[in-house]
Each structure stands twice: as structure tokens, then as C-alpha cells.
Amino acid sequence: MNASADKPAIAGGSPTVQPAPGRRHRWGGLELARLTTMVEQESLFYWGGPQTTELLRRFTALYPLEHCMPCSSGTAALHIAVAALKLPPGSEIIVPAITDMGSVIGILYQQLVPVFADVDPLTGNIDPEDAARRVTARTRAIMPVHLAGMPCDMTAVMALAQKHELLVIEDCAQAWGATWQGQPVGLQGDFGCYSFNEFKHLSCGDGGMVGTNRDDLGHGLSKWGDKHYDRVAGGRNPPTLSPNYRITEPQSAVACGQLARHNDLVATRRRLGLRLSRALAALDGISVAFDTPDTASSFWFMLPRLEPDAVRVSRNEFVAALKAEGVLSEGAYIPSPVPHYALFQNHDFFAGTWPLRDTGMTTMNYREVKVPQAEDLLARCVTLTLHEGLTETYVDQVAAAFAKLLNFYAN
Ligand SMILES: *Cc1c(COP(=O)(O)O)cnc(C)c1O
């Protein structure tokens, strides 16, 4: 390499990634065909709708779950699952400190208490040993989140659940197509919850799916997202409170097309993701998470972590240099562990109050929650975009950009 090739683009060198990746085409004929038949329908209502019926058929072919409710978002899917557990107010659900707000919104609305556990330093997934330390007499459930497409250690999570009789809700929003011991994620626990939001592997703008193989919890599952109306027997005399989280036929039509792309899209992401992981793992100064014999990640994004003191610049400066090289990258995927967000620090869930705490039904104080591994990972990780529209050439150039910058900024 000559001197100018060694010089970072941010310092006047030439960018490593050339040409810049082209536009990603996510929707096309598959979605259009469903939408075209849809506009001939008399109704766009989900219950018994042709698009939603087909969505359920395609989804359960990939994720064999007996009782499913297609719904308006991943947040809705998780809220429906949490509500269907019928836990008394004040019950605790253990969640990882790195996740989307969607994991905890339903818990709080059901007057339950999210208890944050620390994470694995490489994957950012829930640390089952730390979760075990957070179990109390009120713990009733645990919500492993398969972060960035990498499955959690479900053997350890299920063992913990069995020991303390906890229900398990798998948050699979970031893990379409990921497998645990050869099975799709969402089948090991009591519930699997999925998202079709704009930023996930598959998108219908917004949408979600929740499913279970437990007859006792799954019977009437849809009611928890449909005002608790009984669509089978008819009539409107809901025995309990439920929001309206229904999907619509237009969402289902697009989601049908997306599910037809599921396997190819995941295979491409895995091919690119494994190639990039291997290349990055060969470099000094950066660590990457790898599949275990039990897991097959579906690479929603990648979270390589700068080793302490590997470079003489901050993580944010390093990311700025990566961007200048043309690498699709960001700093941390969320700004801080979720319990450090203002609403948790201020216990401001309902107009500046938290009735559960104000009435003594919980003593949880989020200001005292310590999750050092989550903090450390978010301070040092680089969020790398990976998707099926990218190429081998692109990921090789990303690895070259890392090599150049790690070398240039080496301590
Ligand atoms: C995206 C996401 C959700 C919420 O899904 P929405 O469809 O945006 O409501 C929940 N959990 C995780 C881990 C997510 O990434």
C-alpha cells in the first residue's frame, strides 16, 4: 500500500468503500401482487381477511406456532404476550438492559415491573447469571431479546425459568430467520414475538406477530389485541381490558410478500455477516460475537466492540472516520442502557407518577440499577449496517477500512 492508501479518508486519503452501496430494493412484484388482489376485496378488516389468513399460513410454515395473533407492531405483540400471562400487578419480568422500548412498554402498561439484567459483553444478550441474581419472590417471567439477530443462550434461560417457574417471552423483533439448535427463535419459550417495522429484516411499514404453542395461554390470544371482543362467538361484553392492536389487510398483504423473501434474505445476510465477522476477528483491537454450536445469527446488524485502549481516538471519532471511508456505521444502537433513560430515572410512566410504586406495590428504584457490562458495550461498540442488498466486495472493503483505521489510530 502507498502512503495515500494508508491515509484515512477523514484526514484527506481516499475512501476505502468505492463505489458507495446502491439503493436497497425491499419491495416489488411479490408485494404488489398481494396488494392488487387486495384492492378487489370488499373489506380490509383483519379477522378472516384473505391477506391476513395467508399471512398466518406463511408465518406458521416458517414458525410453527399453534396460536398466533398478527398485530400492529412488535411492541403490540409483546404487550399481547405479557397481558395473556394474566400476572397480578407488581409482578416482575426480567428484561435485558440493552433492548428497544418496545420490550418494556407492555410490561409497564400492564402494571408490572421490568427488572433489568446486565448483558453478555460481546453479544449484548441477557446474561443468564446476572438475571438469576435479580430473581425475587415477585419474579414471574423473563424476556430474552435476541439482539441484532444473535440468539440468546436459551439453554441457560430455560434452565433459569424452570428453576423459578418463570414464563418466557422471546423478543424476536431483531432476529427473523435466526435459529437456536436448528429451530427458529421464538419456539423455545412460551411466546415468540416478532416485528415487521420499517427497520427490521422484513417490513410492512409497521406490523407484528405473536404466537405460542401453549394451549392454556394461546386460547383466545387474539382477544388481548382486539378490545377483548370475541370474534368467534360474537357479541360485545368484554370481560377484561385490552387495547386495539389489530393488523390491517394492507399490512398483511405486504407482510405476505416479505415472508416469501424470508429464507433468501436471511441466507444472504448470513453469508455476508459470517464473511465480515471472520475478517474483523483477524484484526487486533476489535472483538466480534460469533455463533456457538447452538446458534445461527441472522445478522440484523453487527456490533463489533473496540478493545480498551486499542485506539487513541474515542469511539465516536472512530465511527466518524469509518463513515468517511464509506462504511455504513453508527455509534451505539441506543444511547444508554434502557434503565438510564429519563422516564426510568424519573419513574415517570403516568403523568409524572408511577402508581405501582406510589401505592407500595413495588420498591423498584431505577436510579439504583447497575448494569456495567451494558454500559461498557454501548460505550465501545460500533453498529454496522448489514443487509441483503450489500455485496462481498462491500464487506471486504469494510474489513479493509477497519484494518486501515485500527492501524492508523493504534496506540
Ligand atoms: C423493534 C423492536 C421492538 C418493537 O417493535 P416495533 O414493531 O417497533 O413496535 C421490540 N423489541 C426489540 C428488541 C426491537 O428491536
The ligand as a MOL file (V3000), in Angstrom:
LIG
                    3D

  0  0  0     0  0            999 V3000
M  V30 BEGIN CTAB
M  V30 COUNTS 15 15 0 0 0
M  V30 BEGIN ATOM
M  V30 1 C -38.1310 -3.1470 17.0640 0
M  V30 2 C -38.1440 -3.8160 18.3650 0
M  V30 3 C -39.3030 -3.9140 19.1550 0
M  V30 4 C -40.5690 -3.2040 18.8270 0
M  V30 5 O -41.0630 -3.4450 17.5670 0
M  V30 6 P -41.9970 -2.3280 16.8720 0
M  V30 7 O -42.5590 -3.0720 15.7020 0
M  V30 8 O -41.1210 -1.1930 16.5110 0
M  V30 9 O -43.0350 -1.9590 17.8540 0
M  V30 10 C -39.2500 -4.6450 20.3180 0
M  V30 11 N -38.1250 -5.2350 20.7270 0
M  V30 12 C -36.9860 -5.1430 20.0180 0
M  V30 13 C -35.7710 -5.8250 20.5220 0
M  V30 14 C -36.9470 -4.4060 18.8280 0
M  V30 15 O -35.8060 -4.2980 18.1600 0
M  V30 END ATOM
M  V30 BEGIN BOND
M  V30 1 1 1 2
M  V30 2 1 2 3
M  V30 3 2 2 14
M  V30 4 1 3 4
M  V30 5 2 3 10
M  V30 6 1 4 5
M  V30 7 1 5 6
M  V30 8 2 6 7
M  V30 9 1 6 8
M  V30 10 1 6 9
M  V30 11 1 10 11
M  V30 12 2 11 12
M  V30 13 1 12 13
M  V30 14 1 12 14
M  V30 15 1 14 15
M  V30 END BOND
M  V30 END CTAB
M  END
